[in-house]
Amino acid sequence: MGKHSMDVKTGSQESLKHETATPIKSQSQAVEESSRTLSPSSSARTTDKGIDGNGGTPAIAPTTRSSWSIEDSEELYRINGWGEPYFSINAAGHVTVSPQGDRGGSLDLFELVNALKSRNLNLPLLIRFSDILEDRIERLNAAFAKAIARYNYEGVYRGVFPVKCNQQRHLVEALVKFGKPYQFGLEAGSKPELMIALATLQTPGALLICNGYKDREYIEMAILAQQLGKIAIIVLEQIEEVPLVIEAGQRLGIRPIVGVRAKLSSKGIGRWGTSAGDRAKFGLTIPEILQTVDLLREAGMLDCLQLLHYHIGSQISAISVVKDAIREASQIYVDLAELGAGMRYLDVGGGLGVDYDGSRTNFYASKNYNIQNYANDIVAEVKEACAERKLPVPTLISESGRAIASHQSVLVFNVLGTSDVPTGTPEPVKDDEHLIIRNLWETYASITEDNYQEAYHDATQFKEEAVSLFNFGYVSLPERARAERLYWACCEKILTIVRQQEYVPDDLEDLEKIMASIYYINLSVFQSAPDSWAIDQLFPIMPIHRLDEEPTKRGTLADLTCDSDGKIDQFIDLRDVKSVLELHPLKPDEPYYLGMFLSGAYQEIMGNLHNLFGDTNAVHITLTPKGYQIDHVVKGDTMTEVLGYVQYDSEDLVESIRQQTEAALQDKRISLQDSQLLLQNYERSLSRYTYLSS
Ligand SMILES: *Cc1c(COP(=O)(O)O)cnc(C)c1O
């Protein structure tokens, strides 16, 4: 590697010297000292992030080496950071999937995609690895089991999966099956989700947590479910629900199991930080909780109050936030027990984070703790609070959704084409060309390492002048084209120098973006990665093959929709985010596949039908001793289906086209052959996938 290259280690050390202002990715949270938080090996890596200052951002490492190895790809796409232990790269330069981590076999993702394509399952394709789901459930339960043993906690952990995170039937059914050994339950956040949970969860001893807004029917179903042998716990989120539950219990003659959702004053941070605090949308304030205690006591039902719940937001990046919340909740719990409530359960909600960028920091796309740290902090804190008051410890519940469901699905999509800015050496300018063109040429010819910043401003100014002159009729269309080409040539030359620098001056930061290629992808961001569009969430994205080849291009991704927001131009990086992704030049007649990883939580159900791109094809894959098997194929929407959502009847549509072609035939505006071709294409398309065929 050349002296200007930035690998993980030298990058962070060198850049520390340059740090002049508040880091974007703060390290303060990352290196918290506690036996319950980071292990030494992981804390060492937390300094990788948070390097930025007034001096600008670090340059993207120059990729000028002739030999490229899969290790270079590993480092570039950070696959070991976010992908461990499930995703890595094999000697052929393909992404591999090891659904059982290091305990089982692995699959070549590129070959799997080709095999699925030959079964007529076209891209974009969502591949769910059931074994990964199973592994996540095992890991979460193992972490709590370990923490419980370590702190001699005299209670158990009974996790539940929040159905809202991914309601797909095959997934929920698999989850219930894999969760059986751990009595893993479900959490419903709405009435329709309660319907799923009531029907699907039949594991003896597993909990069914009933959250969300409730009406009388909801409450009655939850209470009556007890008679089916289910432990359905009604969590009161609104003070108005208290009399409803009391009255329903009395009417049915069944004692409900009741919980209260507390509005903690401990707040999450980042994207979902507003889920807690006094003005949060859900939960009871402390005075309301005490009022609930009074109401239940008056009704002779205080023993029914058995659970305390809180949820301070999703993707909690800092372990300190987890700790603050559990400390506050533990105190509320012990006080409720002392007030005479029949307390038995403490439910810490969701929030367990996913390390999308693999940086192990408290950056919003990461987290500075692992599952074990999380479990340890919760177990230890609750144990301590109960020991102080000499109270029995509760059964611990977490409602981890993102941490369970994210890893299991991979979205694979193909690139349809690219658009590049023209590059290469421009033709020298002749003396009789327009002054503005001569100026641009002179700028181009004189760019050096010493003046590249100034040259960039000159080139930009001359280009803008050329456009103004064009608008007033002083520059012809060919002259304007010439000026633009010279401008790109300047940018290209300057960018080559910038990439050699350790730091990019702020005013040149956009250069990578200006010069980036656009990769057109066979995908709708609105359907398949809505959080990328709506809240700028980062997902790791990388090619799934050719990883033994140097990715010499930089690109942003543009989707199929005709919406300018239908793009991805923020990618995970070692520091902060990067605006372009390293990609390979397309080869003629060869497909180019990209994968979006860790996207199994929330994206599917929040995806929408913008431009009428429907659900993608989905397959469920399980590993077998001989390779793999396809458990389920869920075909994506057809045109007929998406058109039906907006009330078009495909038969009516065909009939309309038929009548129009018939009229055109009569008037001899179309030949019989052409009219048949049009009708055939129209009819056939209706039963087809909404995406482009590849
Ligand atoms: C969304 C939600 C969860 C899941 O949160 P994750 O961060 O995905 O684990 C859990 N509980 C409640 C009440 C929720 O609203």
Boltz pocket constraint, residues with backbone or C-beta under 6 A from the ligand:
constraints:
  - pocket:
      binder: B
      contacts: [[A, 162], [A, 164], [A, 165], [A, 187], [A, 189], [A, 211], [A, 311], [A, 313], [A, 314], [A, 315], [A, 349], [A, 350], [A, 351], [A, 352], [A, 399], [A, 400], [A, 401], [A, 402], [A, 403], [A, 601]]
      max_distance: 6.0
